Amino acid sequence: MPLAESRDWLKPTLVAVGLITLLRVVALWGSPTDLYVDESQYWLWGQNFDFGYYSKPPMIGWVLRLFDELAIHRSAFTVRLPAPLFHGITALILGAWAQSLAPAHRMAGLWVAMAYLSLPIVAVGSFLISTDTIMAPFLAGALLFYWRLCAGGTARDAILGGLLLGCAFLSKYAAIYFLPGALIAYLIIPSMRPRAGLLALYALAFLAAASPNILWNFANDLTTVSHTMDNAAWLKAESAGPKPSLPRAFEFIASQFLVFGPVFMVLWIAALRAPAPGRQRALIWFSIPVWTIVLIQAFMSRAYANWAFAAIPAATIAALLFALDRGRIRTLWAGIALNAVVCVAIPLMTLFPTLITDAKGQPLAKRYVNVADITHDAIATARAEGLTVIVGKHRGILADFFFTGADSDMTFYATPPKGAPNHYYQQKKALPADLTGPVLFVTDDAALTCNGETLTPVVDLSQEIGSWAGKPFPAYVIDAECLR
């Protein structure tokens, strides 16, 4: 195929991806929703530069710090802005990867890029900031360069691929799912066996990029690794053991049809037994281990739908190329059209979060509604009481204290831990031992005593609508010594 034809896909793909990304950015800009607790926490991590954090590796904090420095005015929009941009970049990488695998299909790259952006999990991920979103372009790039390496690539491909895989690991440890996929493909598909020297170079580049977080974990009692392993607590000796559940397993399977899209999932399943060239066939083995491992986790304990996100890049290309090889264009259109329903519904829900409510009159998107109101009320209460220090107990409340109250005249702390910290705020933002005097304490405790005296809250910060609806959050003026 002439070079000019091999690039026919690029221009329309750039236009289409650019347009969809722009629309998502505009919808994000117009959204009145607040940050969820995890999003606020990721932002705070970036304000305290480190090579690792309490529950996640550091890349998301670094990215949000960069966007925060570039922003004219900090807001939920500027924190979430990387989300549609990173998914747009991922779509382009997957398009390039797909086109290299199927040059006979002039628009394979366009089909794959559009299919990826239509996925429900990507639609949601384009309006919320998460570690999956940050990992996505790095993992896709690492896979692209690994395929190039297996096709007779150079040392440059090995170094770039390894560095990108290391960056994916710094984004989310799920990037390590690359290893079982690469091992299985190496063992059973001859065309997926790069030269030993280049494979070693790929591995060294990965270790070089990942080493800051690896060393940080060893220096910090394996904090992040330990928290990540809590998701598989049933494997630990001190746990109550596994609690197998077929309903949980089936629920996880159903969730994957929803997040990947039912049509594309059916195409991927059909591709499992279909003949395909070696390097195209290998795509299957970079998704099967991910879904299998997380399915076992769901059966033994619990698993959220996004835990298998690392399967998505290779699975998307496998499903799309299967359909293209068989001329099933109408099926692809049907898959994208069905997914587009979610792609339209998500921005509408973020633009008008209170429009659709549940049986209790609460917005379906209530976890993103009125999150900041407690912070504003707490600051107003502290000022009225002549205080400058606010202490919180609840992780979700603390998360917004530090974000919404970042530019206020208040200082925020978490209650000191009794033993090991329960969250990042107790680990890094606990009430100092030398701080004395009265503070405003926001808690969810129904009763509070200090020096044998039962305290009366100065205000109840509970909300009627949104994230904290129906939950009591009394605020007390209390001596800091009583909180230790």
C-alpha positions in Angstrom: 0.0 0.0 0.0 1.4 3.4 -0.9 2.4 5.6 2.0 -0.1 8.3 1.0 -2.9 5.8 1.3 -1.7 4.5 4.7 -2.1 8.0 6.1 -5.6 8.5 4.7 -7.1 7.7 8.1 -5.1 10.4 10.0 -6.7 13.7 9.0 -10.4 12.6 9.5 -9.4 11.0 12.8 -7.7 14.1 14.0 -10.8 16.2 13.1 -13.3 13.7 14.6 -11.3 13.2 17.8 -10.7 16.9 18.1 -14.3 17.8 17.7 -15.6 15.2 20.2 -12.9 16.3 22.7 -13.8 19.9 22.3 -17.5 19.2 22.8 -16.6 17.3 26.0 -14.4 20.2 27.2 -17.2 22.7 26.6 -19.8 20.5 28.5 -17.3 20.1 31.3 -16.8 23.9 31.5 -20.6 24.4 31.7 -21.1 21.8 34.4 -22.1 23.2 37.8 -21.1 20.0 39.6 -18.6 19.8 42.5 -15.6 17.5 42.8 -16.2 14.1 44.3 -14.0 13.2 47.3 -11.5 11.2 45.3 -11.1 14.0 42.8 -10.4 16.6 45.5 -7.9 14.3 47.1 -6.0 13.8 43.9 -5.8 17.6 43.5 -4.4 17.9 47.0 -1.8 15.3 46.4 -0.5 17.5 43.6 -0.1 20.4 46.0 2.3 18.3 48.0 4.7 16.9 45.4 6.0 13.4 46.2 6.8 10.1 44.5 3.9 8.3 46.0 0.7 8.9 48.0 -1.4 7.1 50.5 -3.6 5.0 48.1 -2.3 5.6 44.6 1.0 6.1 42.7 1.9 9.8 42.0 1.2 10.5 38.3 -2.3 11.8 38.8 -1.1 14.3 41.4 1.7 15.5 39.1 -0.7 16.0 36.2 -3.3 17.9 38.3 -0.5 20.1 39.7 0.6 20.9 36.1 -2.9 21.9 35.1 -3.4 23.8 38.4 -0.2 25.9 37.7 -1.5 26.6 34.1 -5.0 27.6 35.2 -5.9 31.2 35.6 -8.6 30.4 38.1 -8.8 27.1 40.0 -12.2 25.3 39.7 -13.7 21.8 39.3 -13.4 22.4 35.6 -9.6 22.9 35.7 -9.1 19.8 37.8 -11.2 17.7 35.4 -9.8 19.2 32.2 -7.1 16.5 31.7 -9.9 13.8 31.5 -11.3 14.5 28.0 -7.8 15.5 26.8 -6.2 12.3 27.9 -8.9 10.2 26.4 -8.6 12.1 23.2 -4.9 11.4 23.1 -5.6 7.7 23.9 -8.0 7.4 21.0 -5.4 8.7 18.6 -2.8 6.3 19.9 -5.1 3.4 19.5 -6.0 4.6 16.0 -2.4 4.6 15.0 -1.9 1.1 16.6 -4.9 -0.3 14.8 -3.9 1.1 11.5 -0.5 -0.4 11.7 -2.1 -3.8 12.4 -4.6 -3.6 9.6 -3.2 -1.5 6.7 -5.6 -3.1 4.3 -8.4 -1.2 6.0 -7.8 2.4 5.1 -9.9 3.8 7.9 -9.2 1.2 10.6 -7.6 4.0 12.7 -10.7 6.2 12.5 -13.0 3.3 13.4 -11.0 2.4 16.4 -10.6 5.9 17.7 -14.3 6.6 17.3 -15.3 3.3 19.0 -13.0 4.0 21.9 -14.4 7.5 22.5 -17.9 6.0 22.4 -17.3 3.5 25.1 -19.5 4.2 28.2 -16.5 3.9 30.5 -14.6 6.5 28.4 -17.7 8.8 28.3 -17.9 8.7 32.1 -14.1 9.0 32.4 -14.1 12.1 30.2 -16.1 14.0 32.8 -14.4 12.8 36.0 -10.7 12.7 36.8 -9.5 9.3 37.8 -6.3 7.2 37.7 -7.7 5.1 34.8 -7.9 8.2 32.7 -4.4 9.2 33.5 -3.1 5.7 32.8 -4.9 5.3 29.5 -2.6 7.1 27.0 0.6 5.8 28.7 -0.6 2.2 28.6 -1.8 2.5 25.0 1.5 4.0 24.0 3.4 1.3 25.8 1.4 -1.4 23.9 1.9 0.4 20.6 5.7 0.4 21.0 5.7 -3.2 22.2 3.9 -4.3 19.0 6.5 -2.3 17.0 9.2 -4.1 18.9 7.7 -7.4 18.0 7.5 -6.4 14.4 11.3 -5.8 14.2 11.5 -2.5 16.0 14.5 -0.7 17.2 16.2 0.3 20.5 14.2 3.6 20.3 10.9 1.6 20.3 12.1 -0.4 23.3 13.1 2.7 25.3 10.0 4.7 24.5 7.7 1.7 25.2 9.4 0.9 28.5 9.3 4.5 29.6 5.6 4.7 28.7 4.8 1.5 30.6 6.7 2.9 33.6 4.5 6.1 33.4 1.4 3.9 33.2 2.6 2.1 36.3 3.1 5.5 38.0 -0.5 6.3 37.1 -2.1 3.1 38.3 -0.7 -0.2 39.3 -3.1 -2.0 37.0 -0.6 -1.3 34.3 1.2 -4.4 35.6 -1.4 -6.4 33.8 0.8 -5.8 30.8 3.1 -8.6 32.1 0.8 -11.7 31.9 -0.4 -10.6 28.5 3.1 -10.2 27.2 4.2 -13.5 28.7 1.3 -15.5 27.3 1.7 -13.9 23.8 5.5 -14.6 23.9 4.9 -18.3 24.7 2.2 -19.1 22.1 2.7 -16.6 19.3 6.1 -16.6 17.6 5.6 -13.2 16.0 5.2 -11.7 19.6 8.8 -12.6 20.6 11.0 -9.5 20.4 14.8 -9.9 20.3 16.2 -10.6 23.8 18.4 -7.5 23.9 15.5 -5.2 23.0 13.2 -6.9 25.4 15.7 -6.4 28.2 16.0 -2.7 27.1 12.2 -2.3 27.3 12.3 -3.8 30.8 15.1 -1.6 32.0 13.4 1.5 30.6 10.2 0.5 32.5 12.2 0.0 35.8 13.9 3.4 35.3 10.6 5.2 35.0 8.8 3.2 37.8 11.7 3.2 40.2 10.9 6.5 42.0 7.6 5.1 43.2 9.1 1.7 44.0 11.8 3.3 46.1 9.2 5.6 47.7 7.1 2.6 48.8 10.1 0.9 50.4 10.9 4.1 52.2 7.3 4.5 53.4 6.4 1.0 54.7 4.9 0.0 51.3 2.0 2.4 52.0 0.5 2.5 48.5 1.1 -1.2 47.7 -0.4 -2.2 51.0 -3.5 -0.1 50.4 -3.8 -1.5 46.9 -3.6 -5.0 48.2 -6.5 -4.3 50.6 -8.7 -4.7 47.5 -7.6 -8.4 47.6 -7.8 -8.7 51.4 -9.2 -12.3 51.1 -5.7 -13.4 50.2 -4.2 -12.1 53.5 -3.6 -14.6 56.3 -5.3 -12.3 58.9 -8.4 -11.9 56.8 -11.6 -13.9 57.3 -10.9 -15.6 54.0 -12.7 -15.5 50.7 -16.4 -15.3 50.5 -17.2 -16.8 47.0 -20.3 -15.4 45.4 -21.7 -16.3 41.9 -24.0 -13.3 41.9 -21.1 -10.9 42.4 -19.2 -12.6 39.6 -22.2 -12.3 37.2 -22.7 -8.7 38.3 -19.1 -8.0 37.3 -19.6 -9.7 33.9 -22.7 -7.7 33.3 -20.9 -4.5 34.2 -18.3 -5.2 31.5 -21.0 -5.4 28.9 -22.2 -2.0 30.1 -18.8 -0.2 30.4 -17.5 -1.6 27.1 -20.8 -1.5 25.2 -22.8 -4.7 24.5 -22.1 -4.8 20.8 -18.4 -4.4 21.1 -18.3 -7.0 23.9 -20.1 -9.5 21.7 -17.6 -8.7 18.9 -14.7 -9.3 21.3 -16.2 -12.6 22.4 -16.6 -13.6 18.7 -13.0 -12.7 18.1 -11.8 -15.2 20.7 -12.0 -18.2 18.4 -11.7 -16.4 15.0 -8.5 -16.9 13.0 -6.3 -13.8 12.8 -2.7 -12.9 12.0 -0.4 -13.5 15.0 0.2 -9.9 16.2 -3.5 -9.2 15.7 -4.4 -12.4 17.6 -2.2 -11.3 20.5 -4.6 -8.5 21.3 -6.9 -11.1 22.9 -4.1 -12.1 25.3 -3.7 -8.5 26.6 -7.3 -8.4 27.7 -8.2 -12.0 28.8 -5.8 -12.0 31.8 -7.2 -8.7 33.0 -10.8 -9.7 32.9 -10.0 -13.1 34.3 -8.1 -11.8 37.3 -10.7 -9.2 38.2 -13.5 -11.7 37.7 -11.8 -14.0 40.2 -11.5 -11.0 42.6 -15.2 -10.3 42.1 -16.1 -13.9 42.8 -13.9 -14.1 46.0 -14.6 -10.6 47.4 -15.6 -7.6 45.4 -14.6 -5.7 42.2 -15.7 -2.5 40.7 -16.3 -2.2 36.9 -13.4 0.1 36.3 -10.9 -2.3 37.9 -10.6 -4.1 34.5 -10.0 -0.9 32.5 -6.5 -2.1 31.5 -8.2 -4.6 29.2 -10.0 -1.9 27.2 -7.2 -0.7 24.8 -6.3 -4.1 23.3 -9.9 -5.3 23.5 -11.2 -2.3 21.6 -8.9 -3.0 18.7 -9.5 -6.7 18.8 -13.3 -6.2 18.5 -13.1 -3.6 15.8 -10.6 -5.4 13.6 -12.7 -8.6 13.9 -15.7 -6.7 12.5 -13.7 -4.9 9.8 -12.1 -8.1 8.6 -15.6 -9.5 8.0 -17.1 -6.4 6.6 -19.6 -5.9 9.5 -19.8 -2.1 9.1 -23.5 -2.0 10.1 -22.6 -3.8 13.3 -19.9 -1.2 14.1 -22.4 1.6 13.4 -24.9 -0.1 15.7 -22.3 -0.4 18.4 -21.2 3.2 18.2 -24.8 4.4 18.0 -25.8 2.4 21.1 -22.9 3.7 23.1 -23.7 7.2 21.9 -26.8 7.2 24.0 -24.5 7.1 27.1 -22.2 9.6 25.5 -25.0 12.1 25.2 -26.6 11.3 28.6 -23.4 11.8 30.6 -22.8 15.5 29.6 -26.5 16.2 30.0 -26.4 14.8 33.6 -23.4 17.0 34.3 -24.9 20.1 32.8 -28.2 19.6 34.5 -27.4 17.4 37.6 -30.6 18.1 39.4 -32.9 17.5 36.5 -33.3 13.8 37.0 -34.1 12.6 40.5 -34.6 9.4 42.3 -37.7 8.3 44.3 -36.4 10.4 47.3 -36.1 13.5 45.2 -32.4 13.4 45.2 -30.4 14.0 41.9 -29.1 10.8 40.3 -25.7 12.6 40.2 -26.0 13.6 43.9 -22.5 12.7 44.8 -21.4 15.7 42.7 -24.1 18.1 43.9 -23.7 20.5 46.9 -20.4 18.9 48.0 -18.8 22.3 48.6 -21.8 23.8 50.6 -20.6 22.2 53.9 -17.2 23.8 53.4 -18.7 27.3 52.7 -21.0 26.9 55.8 -18.1 25.7 58.0 -15.9 28.6 57.0 -18.8 31.1 57.7 -19.4 29.5 61.1 -15.7 29.6 62.0 -15.5 33.3 61.1 -18.6 34.0 63.1 -17.1 32.3 66.1 -13.8 34.1 65.6 -11.8 31.0 64.8 -9.2 30.3 62.1 -8.8 26.5 62.4 -11.3 23.9 61.2 -10.8 20.2 62.0 -12.6 17.5 60.2 -13.2 13.8 60.9 -15.0 12.5 57.8 -12.7 11.8 54.8 -15.2 13.1 52.3 -15.7 16.4 54.2 -12.0 16.8 54.6 -11.4 16.4 50.9 -13.6 19.3 50.0 -12.3 21.4 53.0 -8.8 21.4 51.4 -10.0 22.1 47.9 -12.9 24.5 48.3 -11.2 26.2 51.3 -7.7 26.3 49.7 -7.8 30.1 49.2 -9.7 31.0 52.3 -8.2 32.4 55.5 -8.8 29.1 57.3 -6.4 26.3 58.3 -7.7 22.8 58.0 -6.6 19.6 59.8 -7.8 16.1 60.2 -8.3 14.5 63.6 -5.1 12.7 64.7 -5.1 8.9 64.0 -5.2 6.4 66.8 -2.8 4.0 65.4 -2.2 3.7 61.7 -3.8 6.5 59.6 -7.1 5.7 58.0 -6.6 8.1 55.1 -4.3 10.6 53.5 -5.5 13.5 55.6 -4.7 11.7 58.9 -1.3 10.7 57.4 -0.2 14.1 56.2 -2.7 16.7 57.5 -3.3 15.7 61.1 -3.9 18.2 63.9 -0.4 19.2 65.1 0.5 18.1 68.7 1.5 21.7 69.6 -1.7 23.4 68.4 -3.8 24.6 71.3 -6.9 26.7 71.9 -10.4 26.5 70.4 -11.1 25.1 66.9 -14.2 24.4 64.9 -14.7 20.6 64.8 -17.0 19.2 62.0 -17.9 15.6 62.7 -20.6 13.0 62.2 -20.6 12.1 65.9 -24.1 12.6 67.5 -22.5 13.4 70.9 -19.2 14.9 72.0 -17.6 15.6 75.3 -14.5 17.6 76.3 -13.0 17.4 79.9 -16.1 15.6 81.1 -18.5 18.2 79.7 -21.1 17.4 77.0 -20.8 19.9 74.2 -23.6 21.4 72.2 -23.0 21.9 68.5 -23.0 25.5 67.3 -24.6 24.5 64.1 -25.7 21.5 62.1 -24.1 21.5 58.7 -26.3 18.8 57.2 -27.7 19.4 53.7 -31.1 18.6 52.2 -30.0 18.0 48.6 -26.9 16.4 47.2 -23.9 14.4 48.3 -24.5 14.8 52.1 -28.3 14.9 52.1 -29.8 13.4 55.3 -26.4 13.0 57.0 -25.9 14.9 60.3 -22.7 17.0 60.4 -22.7 18.9 63.7 -20.0 21.5 64.2 -18.6 22.1 67.7 -16.3 24.8 69.1 -13.9 22.6 71.1 -10.4 22.9 72.6 -7.9 21.3 70.3 -6.5 19.2 73.2 -9.8 17.3 73.4 -9.3 16.0 69.8 -6.0 14.2 70.6 
